[in-house]
Amino acid sequence: MSEVKEPKNINKLVAGLAQLTSGFLQKQVEKRVDHPLANKGVGLIFPLVNQVIVVLSDKNPDNSGRVRDEVLDWVNEPLANFLEEVFAELIAKQENPDAEALLYFLGDTFVKVLRIYSDDDQENKEQIEALWEGIIASEKTHKLIVEHIVRPLLVKANATEAWTDFATTVANTTLSGLTKVNGQ
């Protein structure tokens, strides 16, 4: 007869001390960091640490799977929401509309990818492909490429207005063609 193994979990006393230390450290950080967004970011970490301590100190033997789930849930919601706030703050500080548009696109895309890889749906390849197809077909993406990347690059290169208009027309036509080729 095989013997049932007890889960290798941390001692309740050690878990309690770890949670007390975590709470103490969080208060110390909050006292010493006077940047609201940084404080909020640091404040996200401690609840996750405490939840991992709970998982590692209970009787359930599936520590690996449950810690993974806790971390991915944390990434999908609190962390992703926080990163949206970080990007919103960065965007609000921009005076250059081209930089603002690029930051919005990058931030939005990054958070979507983060959520894809941390959600319950394990069909990440299909989700990423759908995201990519949506990006290619999006008029917002076309506008970003043409109006906020191609045009400013040509202006910076001192291209004539006629050349700039021609190049942006070609870019628009190419992007429209890609959308049609992909059946969108």
C-alpha positions in Angstrom: 0.0 0.0 0.0 1.4 3.4 -1.0 1.7 6.0 1.7 -0.1 9.4 1.2 2.5 12.2 1.3 1.8 15.3 3.2 2.1 18.5 1.1 5.4 20.3 1.6 4.0 23.5 2.9 5.5 26.2 5.0 4.8 26.2 8.7 1.8 28.3 9.9 4.1 30.2 12.3 6.5 31.0 9.5 3.5 32.0 7.3 2.2 34.3 10.0 5.6 35.9 10.5 6.0 36.3 6.7 2.6 38.0 6.5 3.4 40.3 9.4 6.7 41.2 7.8 5.0 41.8 4.5 2.4 44.2 6.1 5.2 46.0 8.0 7.2 46.4 4.8 4.3 47.7 2.9 3.7 50.4 5.5 7.4 51.3 5.5 7.4 51.7 1.7 4.2 53.8 1.8 5.8 56.1 4.3 9.0 56.6 2.3 7.8 56.8 -1.2 5.8 59.9 -2.0 4.9 59.2 -5.5 1.2 58.0 -5.7 1.6 55.8 -8.8 4.8 54.2 -7.4 3.0 53.6 -4.1 0.1 52.0 -5.9 2.5 49.8 -7.8 4.3 48.7 -4.7 1.0 48.2 -3.0 0.0 45.7 -5.7 2.8 43.4 -4.8 2.1 42.8 -1.1 -1.4 41.3 -1.4 0.0 38.9 -4.0 2.8 37.9 -1.6 0.3 37.4 1.2 -1.9 35.3 -1.0 1.1 33.1 -2.1 2.0 32.7 1.6 -1.6 31.5 2.3 -1.4 29.0 -0.6 1.9 27.7 0.6 0.8 27.2 4.1 -2.5 25.5 3.7 -3.1 21.7 3.4 -3.7 21.7 -0.3 -0.8 19.9 -2.0 -1.1 21.7 -5.4 1.2 24.6 -4.5 2.6 25.0 -8.0 -0.7 25.1 -9.8 -2.3 27.4 -7.2 0.6 29.8 -7.0 0.6 29.9 -10.8 -3.1 30.7 -10.8 -2.7 33.4 -8.2 0.1 35.0 -10.1 -1.7 34.9 -13.4 -4.9 36.3 -11.9 -2.8 39.1 -10.4 -1.2 39.8 -13.8 -4.5 39.7 -15.6 -6.3 42.2 -13.3 -4.4 44.3 -10.8 -1.2 44.5 -12.7 -2.8 45.0 -16.1 -5.1 47.7 -14.6 -2.1 49.4 -13.0 -0.2 49.4 -16.3 -3.2 51.0 -18.0 -3.0 53.7 -15.4 0.7 54.1 -16.0 0.2 54.5 -19.7 -2.7 56.9 -19.2 -0.4 59.0 -17.0 2.4 59.0 -19.6 -0.1 59.8 -22.4 -1.6 62.7 -20.4 1.9 64.3 -20.1 2.6 64.2 -23.8 2.6 67.4 -25.7 3.4 65.7 -29.0 0.3 64.1 -30.6 2.5 61.6 -32.5 4.1 60.4 -29.3 0.7 60.3 -27.6 -0.8 58.2 -30.3 2.2 55.8 -30.3 2.1 55.4 -26.5 -1.6 54.8 -26.6 -1.2 52.0 -29.2 1.8 50.4 -27.4 0.2 50.5 -24.0 -3.1 49.2 -25.2 -1.5 46.4 -27.2 0.9 45.5 -24.4 -1.9 45.2 -21.8 -4.0 43.1 -24.3 -1.1 40.7 -24.8 -0.5 40.5 -21.1 -4.2 39.7 -20.5 -4.2 37.1 -23.3 -1.2 35.3 -21.7 -2.7 35.4 -18.2 -6.3 34.6 -18.8 -8.0 31.2 -18.3 -8.1 30.6 -22.1 -5.0 28.6 -22.9 -5.5 29.1 -26.7 -3.0 31.9 -26.7 -1.8 31.4 -30.3 -5.4 31.9 -31.6 -6.0 34.9 -29.3 -2.7 36.5 -30.4 -3.6 35.9 -34.1 -7.0 37.4 -33.6 -5.4 40.4 -31.9 -2.9 40.8 -34.7 -5.7 40.6 -37.4 -7.7 43.2 -35.5 -4.6 45.5 -35.4 -4.0 45.1 -39.1 -7.6 45.8 -40.0 -8.1 48.7 -37.6 -8.5 52.2 -39.0 -6.8 53.4 -35.8 -3.7 51.4 -36.7 -3.8 52.8 -40.2 -4.1 56.3 -38.9 -1.2 55.7 -36.4 1.1 54.4 -39.1 0.3 57.1 -41.7 -0.4 60.2 -39.7 1.7 59.6 -36.6 4.7 57.7 -38.0 5.1 58.0 -41.8 4.1 61.7 -42.1 6.3 62.9 -39.2 9.3 60.9 -40.4 9.0 62.5 -43.9 8.6 66.0 -42.4 11.6 65.4 -40.2 13.5 64.2 -43.4 12.5 67.5 -45.0 10.5 65.8 -47.7 8.5 68.0 -49.9 4.8 68.3 -49.3 4.1 66.6 -52.7 6.4 63.7 -51.7 4.9 63.4 -48.3 1.4 63.4 -49.8 2.4 60.7 -52.3 4.1 58.5 -49.6 1.1 58.8 -47.3 -1.3 57.9 -50.1 0.8 54.8 -50.9 0.9 53.9 -47.2 -2.9 54.3 -47.0 -3.5 52.3 -50.2 -1.1 49.5 -49.0 -2.8 49.3 -45.6 -6.3 49.2 -47.2 -5.0 46.5 -49.6 -3.8 44.4 -46.6 -7.1 44.7 -45.0 -8.9 43.5 -48.1 -6.5 40.6 -48.7 -7.1 39.4 -45.1 -10.9 39.5 -45.8 -11.6 42.3 -43.3 
